[in-house]
Every structure is written in C-alpha cells, then in structure tokens.
C-alpha cells in the first residue's frame, strides 16, 4: 500500500478546522483510512502481534503488575508483581480483535480463545471481573473484551458472564453518576468512569440490558466535569476535571479531556447541538455547555507535552490518554476527516519511533513497546500501541462510527 504523505497541520490550521465542529453529527466515508496504515506501520503491527502471541501464558493470560496509581507512579499490591493480569489480558485480546483476528480461526484465534477462557474464569459470583486485586479499570476492559468477543462468537458462556459483569458495573455506579477504583465507593473520577461507559456501550450493542438511567447519570457527571469557563486559573477551557465534586485536589489533563470526549460520544452526544439539547431536556446546571472544538484544541496543545514532557512518551499516561484520544478523534473524523488523518498520522509516526528503540538497558525486545513505570513485561504498552495503530482497519465495533 502506498505511503500517505500526511503532515500534521500547525496549531493555527488545526484551530481553523475545529472551529467548524459542533454543527453536525457523524457521517459516512472512510476518509482514506487504508492509506493511513503505511508499510512501516503494517510491519510494526505484525511485529507487535508476534510479541503478544509469544508472551501469552499457558492459561491464556498476559503478565503484568497488579497495583494502583500513586500520582505519576504505579505501586504493585502485595503479591501483585508479575501476575496473570485481567486488564492487560483484556487489552491484548482487543488488540487481536482489532487486527481482524477472530476466535477459533488460526493460531491468533486460538490465542483469543485461551484469553477469553481466562477472563471468564475471573468473573466472580458478584459479576466483578478481578484477579490479584485488580480493580474497576480491569473490570471494564474485561467487560469490553467479552462484549466484543460475544458479538463475533455468540458463545452462550460468554453471554452469561458478560451480563453478570454488566450488572456489577450498573450496581457500582455511585450517587455522583461516576465510578471509582473499586465498586460501591462514595467518590468517583472521570478516568475510571470513561472505561465503564465504553464497556456498557459495547455490551448494549450486543444485546445486553443496560438501563438508560445509568447512562443518563454518567452523562450528567461528565458534562458537569467539563471546564467551560474562561478563567484559566480554574482550569483550561475545553478540558475536563478529574473529580468535579472535589476542587481541593482537582486537575485537568490530556488524558481526562480524551476521556470526557469519548464518554460523550459513546453515550450518543456527537456534537455541540445534541449536548445543548441533552442539557436542556435533563435539567443539567451547565449555563455554558461543553464545546467539542475547544476540547480538540486543548488535546492538540497537550499532546506534545505528554509526548516530550513530563511524564513523557514511555509513561502509561501517554498510552492511556491516546487510547481515548484516538477514539474521540476517529468519531470527529466522520465529519472532519482532515483532522482525523492528521491526528492518526502523528501518533502512528511517534509510535514507530519507540517500538524498535525502546530502552536497551531494560532489555526491551524490538517487537514490543514499553512503559517506564509499570513493569518490564511490555504487554500493556504493546497491546495499546497495536490498538492505536490498527484503528483505520475499523474492525472493533465499539470504535466504529
């Protein structure tokens, strides 16, 4: 396939593009998707996929540390160092599905089958998908993976466990409308909330029962998280708060902005007009509604900070943030394909520079990607990098327009 010579527009050009956003919803058209995956990107995808297949455990899982985020670091739980990991296994499964590989078909399909069996075995009687004390992030990724697998396999055992996982997610939503690291807590944050909404949308797409009230409460939470004021001392317009109810330790970030936009889109609000109408119909106290073009501008400004700055390209913030930024920009690309092509091309080219180099002192194999502050198994970063690079293939229903 010929290489598409697509350059990221300067900020002024990006700003000119995003000013027109908000008037229309998604439209059909691939926007030249096939050409976005260059020969170099295709080779990188093949190498990364080989790495995942080679490092899968006999029980179908992938290994990583199970722990929790402490500011910009990651601390494993006791007994959580290099364990079969629910969330990473789910992401690796999604990466295989995103490449067009189906359960039961060929070596990659067999790897998927083993991964699904591992995830099913971790579904507790309550519906919580957890092992080695993994938390709601992993539960959501596992729910999402099971939903996507059920959509292509219609396995009855997957359906039953998936519905239980969905019911746990619905029950775990708290009074704020969001979710937190563990079920049934009083507080919540946007980062965990987006994972649950995406998983619920995928489950609903394949026929699982998801109450509309759950989605409406989540939407209220996200809309209230949007920073729409011009007072930059209280956050950047277009960004989203981490916890809208707690201004003491609050913050905005590239990742949170991507999470906010993706949640709105997955809940069906694709443009500024539909958001204004939703706010009016549901009586949400938001005099200035969220603005898609401001959020895109904020993400564009912050991308390079995350890539080159602190924490940088080899931190899980880069991978987690871009996982949702790519979803948001792909949806926006339905009406503004130039913006989508520029975004994907930038992320693609940056990822190609980090796959081969890695960190020699960490022993990073050339097929993988690596994050500096989780562990040295490379499975998490490789799975997310593959998801990002394979977006133009449009195989995952949850990502489709």
Buried (B, 14 or more C-beta within 10 A) or exposed (E): EEEBEBEBBEEEBBBEBBEEBBEBBBEEEBBBBEBBBBEEBEEBBEBBBEBBBEBBBEEBBBBBBBBBBEEEEBEBBEEBBEBBBBBBBBBBBBBBBBBEBBBEEEEBBBBBBBBBBBBBBBBEEBBBBBBBBBBBBBBBBBBBBBBBBBBBBEBEEBBEBBBBBBBBBBEBBBEBBBBBBBBEBEBBBBBBBBBBBBBBBBBBBBBBEBEEEBBBBBBBBBBBBBBBEEEEEEBBBBBBBBBBBEEEEBEBBBBBBBBBBBBBBBBEBBBBBBBBEBBEEEEBEBEEBBBBBBBBBBBBBBBBEBBEEEBBBBBBBBBBBBBBBBBBBBBBBBBBBBBBBBBBBBBBBBBBEBBBEBEEEEEBBEBBBBBBBBBBBBBBBBBBBBBBBBBBBBBBBBBEB
